[in-house]
Amino acid sequence: MPSARKKASPAVHPPPLDSLPPRRRALLIAAVGVLMEKGYARASTLEIATRARVSKRELYGEFGSKRGILEALIAASATEMQMPLAPAEIGDRHALASALTAYGVAAMTVLTNPYVLALYRVAIAEAPGNTELGDILDASGRQPNRRALIEIMRRGQAAGFLGAGEPDRMGQEFFALLGGDQMVWLLLGAAAPPAAGEIKARAERATEALLALYRP
């Protein structure tokens, strides 16, 4: 059992939203606040619009629905995680290692952010009675990242830098090596989010272990 037992302090707002247009950013930040306080089922578009100081018409024009707000929020994080993989050229084994390490750093940075942890806690608290937030987390977050990671594994195999294996399983093993049981303790609030140096070290170790498991 981990010895670190420090409480994580919540972020003021999710970092992936910083570069968005002001109105869209204000709505998403307001949505995070309402969601954390009320849960997904009880969060209302009226309260979100009120906190963001916009009209409900503007909210619906921007996102279409409460679900649309959450999909945009989660997709922003998912996009940040995928960025290191998207342009990766697998010219040699070092390039593959660099892409996987960069992805690992991005993934752990996003997933251990206090606001992301809070979203998962809300989804867990409302399940199994209401799985809508869990469905959004899966469709807009986990699945796109899973596909991006599988694709990098396939490209690594096609280039001859990874041995035989099912790319989907390889992606799962990479995440297991990357996070271990840390996410459980973070979700429970029993450990503090890792510092940047620890995240980088984890990503490097996970990459090294995966490449050793699947030598050509």
C-alpha positions in Angstrom: 0.0 0.0 0.0 1.4 3.4 -0.9 2.8 5.5 1.9 1.9 8.9 0.4 -1.3 10.0 2.0 -1.6 13.7 1.2 -4.9 15.2 0.1 -5.0 16.6 -3.4 -6.2 20.2 -3.6 -8.6 20.9 -6.5 -7.5 23.1 -9.5 -9.3 26.3 -10.0 -10.1 25.3 -13.6 -8.9 22.8 -16.1 -5.7 23.8 -17.9 -6.7 22.5 -21.3 -9.3 25.4 -21.5 -6.8 28.3 -21.1 -6.5 29.0 -24.9 -10.2 28.8 -25.7 -12.4 31.9 -26.7 -13.6 33.7 -23.6 -17.3 32.8 -23.7 -16.6 29.1 -24.4 -13.9 29.0 -21.7 -16.2 30.7 -19.2 -19.0 28.2 -19.9 -16.8 25.2 -19.5 -15.2 26.5 -16.3 -18.7 27.2 -14.9 -19.7 23.7 -15.9 -16.8 22.2 -13.9 -17.9 24.2 -10.8 -21.5 23.1 -11.0 -20.7 19.5 -11.8 -18.4 19.3 -8.8 -21.0 20.7 -6.5 -24.2 19.1 -7.8 -23.1 16.0 -9.7 -24.0 15.4 -13.4 -27.7 14.5 -13.0 -28.5 17.6 -10.9 -26.3 20.1 -12.8 -28.6 22.5 -14.7 -27.8 24.4 -17.8 -29.5 27.5 -16.2 -27.0 27.5 -13.3 -24.1 26.9 -15.6 -25.2 29.8 -17.8 -25.8 32.0 -14.8 -22.3 31.4 -13.4 -20.7 32.0 -16.8 -22.7 35.3 -17.1 -24.3 34.3 -20.4 -27.8 33.5 -21.5 -29.2 30.0 -21.9 -29.6 30.7 -25.6 -25.9 31.4 -25.8 -25.1 28.2 -23.9 -27.2 26.1 -26.3 -25.8 27.9 -29.3 -22.3 27.0 -28.2 -22.8 23.4 -27.1 -26.4 22.3 -27.8 -27.0 20.6 -24.5 -25.6 19.8 -21.1 -24.1 16.6 -22.6 -22.5 18.7 -25.3 -20.7 20.8 -22.6 -19.3 17.7 -20.9 -18.3 16.2 -24.3 -16.4 19.4 -25.2 -14.7 19.5 -21.7 -13.5 15.9 -21.9 -12.5 16.1 -25.6 -10.2 19.0 -24.7 -8.3 16.8 -22.3 -8.3 13.9 -24.7 -6.9 16.1 -27.5 -4.1 17.2 -25.2 -3.2 13.6 -24.4 -3.1 12.6 -28.1 -1.0 15.5 -29.4 2.4 13.7 -28.9 1.2 10.8 -31.0 -0.5 12.6 -33.9 2.6 13.9 -35.8 5.0 11.1 -34.7 7.2 9.8 -37.4 8.5 6.3 -36.6 11.8 6.5 -38.4 13.7 4.4 -35.8 13.3 2.7 -32.4 14.4 5.9 -30.7 11.6 7.9 -32.4 9.1 5.3 -31.2 10.4 5.5 -27.7 10.3 9.3 -27.8 6.7 9.3 -29.0 5.6 6.8 -26.3 7.4 8.7 -23.6 5.8 12.0 -24.7 2.4 10.4 -24.8 2.9 8.9 -21.3 3.9 12.3 -19.9 0.8 14.0 -21.5 -1.5 11.2 -20.4 -0.4 11.2 -16.8 -0.4 15.0 -16.6 -4.0 15.2 -17.7 -5.3 12.1 -15.8 -3.8 13.2 -12.5 -5.0 16.8 -12.8 -7.4 17.4 -9.8 -10.3 18.4 -12.1 -10.1 15.3 -14.2 -9.9 13.2 -11.0 -13.0 15.0 -9.8 -14.9 14.2 -13.0 -14.1 10.5 -12.5 -15.2 10.7 -8.9 -18.6 12.2 -9.9 -19.0 9.5 -12.6 -18.2 6.7 -10.0 -20.5 8.2 -7.4 -23.5 8.4 -9.8 -23.0 4.8 -11.2 -24.7 2.4 -11.7 -27.9 4.4 -11.4 -26.8 7.0 -13.9 -24.0 6.1 -16.4 -24.3 9.1 -18.7 -21.2 10.9 -17.4 -19.3 7.6 -17.5 -20.4 7.1 -21.1 -19.2 10.5 -22.0 -15.8 9.9 -20.4 -15.5 6.7 -22.4 -16.7 8.0 -25.8 -15.0 11.4 -25.7 -11.9 10.6 -23.6 -10.9 6.9 -23.3 -11.8 5.7 -26.7 -10.1 8.4 -28.8 -6.9 8.0 -26.8 -7.1 4.2 -27.0 -7.3 4.4 -30.8 -4.4 6.9 -31.0 -2.2 4.6 -28.9 -3.2 1.5 -30.8 -2.3 3.3 -34.1 1.2 4.2 -32.8 1.7 0.5 -31.8 0.7 -0.6 -35.3 3.0 1.9 -36.9 5.8 0.7 -34.7 5.2 -2.9 -35.7 4.9 -2.0 -39.4 8.3 -0.2 -39.2 9.8 -3.3 -37.6 10.6 -1.7 -34.2 8.0 -3.7 -32.2 7.6 -7.4 -32.1 4.4 -9.5 -32.6 1.5 -8.8 -30.4 -2.0 -7.4 -30.4 -1.7 -3.6 -30.5 -4.8 -3.1 -28.3 -3.3 -5.3 -25.6 0.1 -3.6 -25.9 -1.7 -0.2 -25.3 -3.3 -1.6 -22.2 0.0 -2.9 -20.9 1.6 0.4 -21.5 -1.0 2.1 -19.4 -0.7 -0.5 -16.7 3.1 0.1 -16.6 2.6 3.9 -16.7 0.1 4.3 -13.9 0.2 1.1 -11.8 -2.2 1.5 -8.9 -1.6 5.2 -8.5 -4.9 6.2 -10.0 -6.8 4.3 -7.4 -5.1 6.2 -4.5 -5.5 9.5 -6.3 -9.3 8.9 -6.8 -9.6 8.1 -3.2 -7.8 11.3 -2.3 -5.2 9.3 -0.4 -2.2 10.5 -2.5 -1.1 13.8 -4.0 -0.8 14.2 -7.8 2.7 13.4 -9.0 5.2 16.2 -9.8 6.4 16.7 -13.4 9.7 14.9 -12.7 7.9 11.9 -11.3 5.6 11.8 -14.3 8.5 11.9 -16.7 10.3 9.1 -14.9 7.2 7.0 -15.0 6.7 7.5 -18.7 10.4 6.7 -19.4 10.2 3.5 -17.3 6.9 2.4 -18.9 8.3 3.0 -22.4 11.5 1.1 -21.6 9.6 -1.9 -20.2 7.1 -2.1 -23.1 9.9 -2.0 -25.7 11.7 -4.7 -23.7 8.6 -6.8 -23.7 8.0 -6.5 -27.4 11.5 -6.6 -29.0 11.4 -7.3 -32.7 
